[in-house]
Amino acid sequence: MWVAAGSGAQPTGRESEHAAWPSRRVVAAWFAGFTVFAGGMAAFAGHEDSDWAIWAFGAYAITTMLLWFTTGWVLPLVTAVAGALIAPLLWLATLLPVPAEVLVLGRGATHLLKYGTPYLPPSQLLDWRSYNPYLPVMEVFGLPRSAGLSGVPGDPRVWVSLATTALFLAAFRVMSPHGLRGCPQCRKRVAGLTALAVASPMIAYPLALGITDPPVIAALCLALALASRGALLRAALVLAAACAAKTTAWALVPVLAIMAWVQHAPRAAVRFTATAVAATGLLALLAAPEALATPDAVRQNLIDFPLGLTKHKTPAASPLPGHLIAQLGTAGHYTAMALMALAAVAFAAWILLRPPRDARDAAWRLAVGYTVMFVLDPSTRFGYFVYPLALLGWLALTKTRDPERTEPTPPDALLVPSGGPAG
């Protein structure tokens, strides 16, 4: 059990080896910021976004007050997860129309079961909802409904949420200094950090709406965690699963490969890269064995549609430079693509000339790279920035001990009065 709040106990002996829990004052400030964000969405967003925001605003506000006026951790974290993720997910899944992302996953999984590929042929691409920009492994989340599981249990959002939570749990487990079975303090810390991660708007919001980025983000964090422990081949396999689900994961392959080259040896970098690339291809092939028989469909779904080169274009767009430049016409569109290519070359030069020293440095480089690419993407939307924000959150939650800004593993008590958050 966690030490009771107010006992004044300090970590001694083996407990002093544990990575510190984020300061209660810092966590309270995070949730205050989450409250403002959700309140803004509730006031100005529409449709499903507003529904999520109303639930999340209440959950984040209550969590902030609990963090300020009590010293217990369990009740605030349970409130945050239940109010920002579980309740709105069930509300949206049962009472509102199915969003486009969930429809695409379900249709792709059904088509995969029937024809061995999740992609509709060009003749059936009748509007933007007909396209499937996901790689084959992502269709796994649509298989329960396609196999006949109805209602909430068959909703892909439930399975995406479970997978995301499990991946974050595994990532924080890898970063734990001791095995969970023999160390209660590590078990509590891993559970608490996982709750913080999935309750944050960067993860809870897209999960509730059926957006497929959270499991990819969680897999990136797990790969970074494994790489930080020197388990490069396991990191490559985890990263391959993410790469076979969504192309946004591909950016981490060269970053970790260069880190492995510098931190370990050229041979380690080659093994990591070969494993990641080969496993990605194998997983994609096993998940969709007939996809290669329809190269035109693969190209239009996975390349042309995300780049805005198809007749029917995604409505997901935000007034960012890449989109604004692309709106100038054909020349503007190709200009935006050229800028993306130049940014990719500049990013490659950056990590080659100043290689990442470790996994934390790699995560920071990846966050910068994502930010630049999403700003220049012709089909960009603000939601893509969940990747760099989540990576910054990962860095904050896995930061090394700082006695002045952190505190020991959180106490056990559900609700203990306090005059304010302990520093």
Secondary structure, DSSP 4 states (H G I P E B T S, - for coil): -PPPTTS-----GGGGGSPPEEPHHHHHHHHHHHHHHHHHHHHH--HHHHHHHHHHHHHHHHHHHHHHHB--SHHHHHHHHIIIIIHHHHHHHHHSPPPHHHHHHHHHHHHHHHHS-S---GGG--SGGG---S-GGGGGGGHHHHTT--HHHH-HHHHHHHHHHHHHHHHHHHHSSS-TTT-HHHHHHHHHHHHHHHHSHHHHHHHHHT-SHHHHHHHHHHHHHHHHTT-HHHHHHHHHHHHTT-GGGGGHHHHHHHHHHHHT-HHHHHHHHHHHHHHHHHHHHHH-TTGGG-HHHHHIIIIITTTT-SSS--S---SSHHHHHHTT-HHHHHHHHHHHHHHHHHHHHHHHHS---SHHHHHHHHHHHHHHHHHH-TT--GGGGHHHHHHHHHHHHTPPP-TTTEESSPP--S--B-SS---
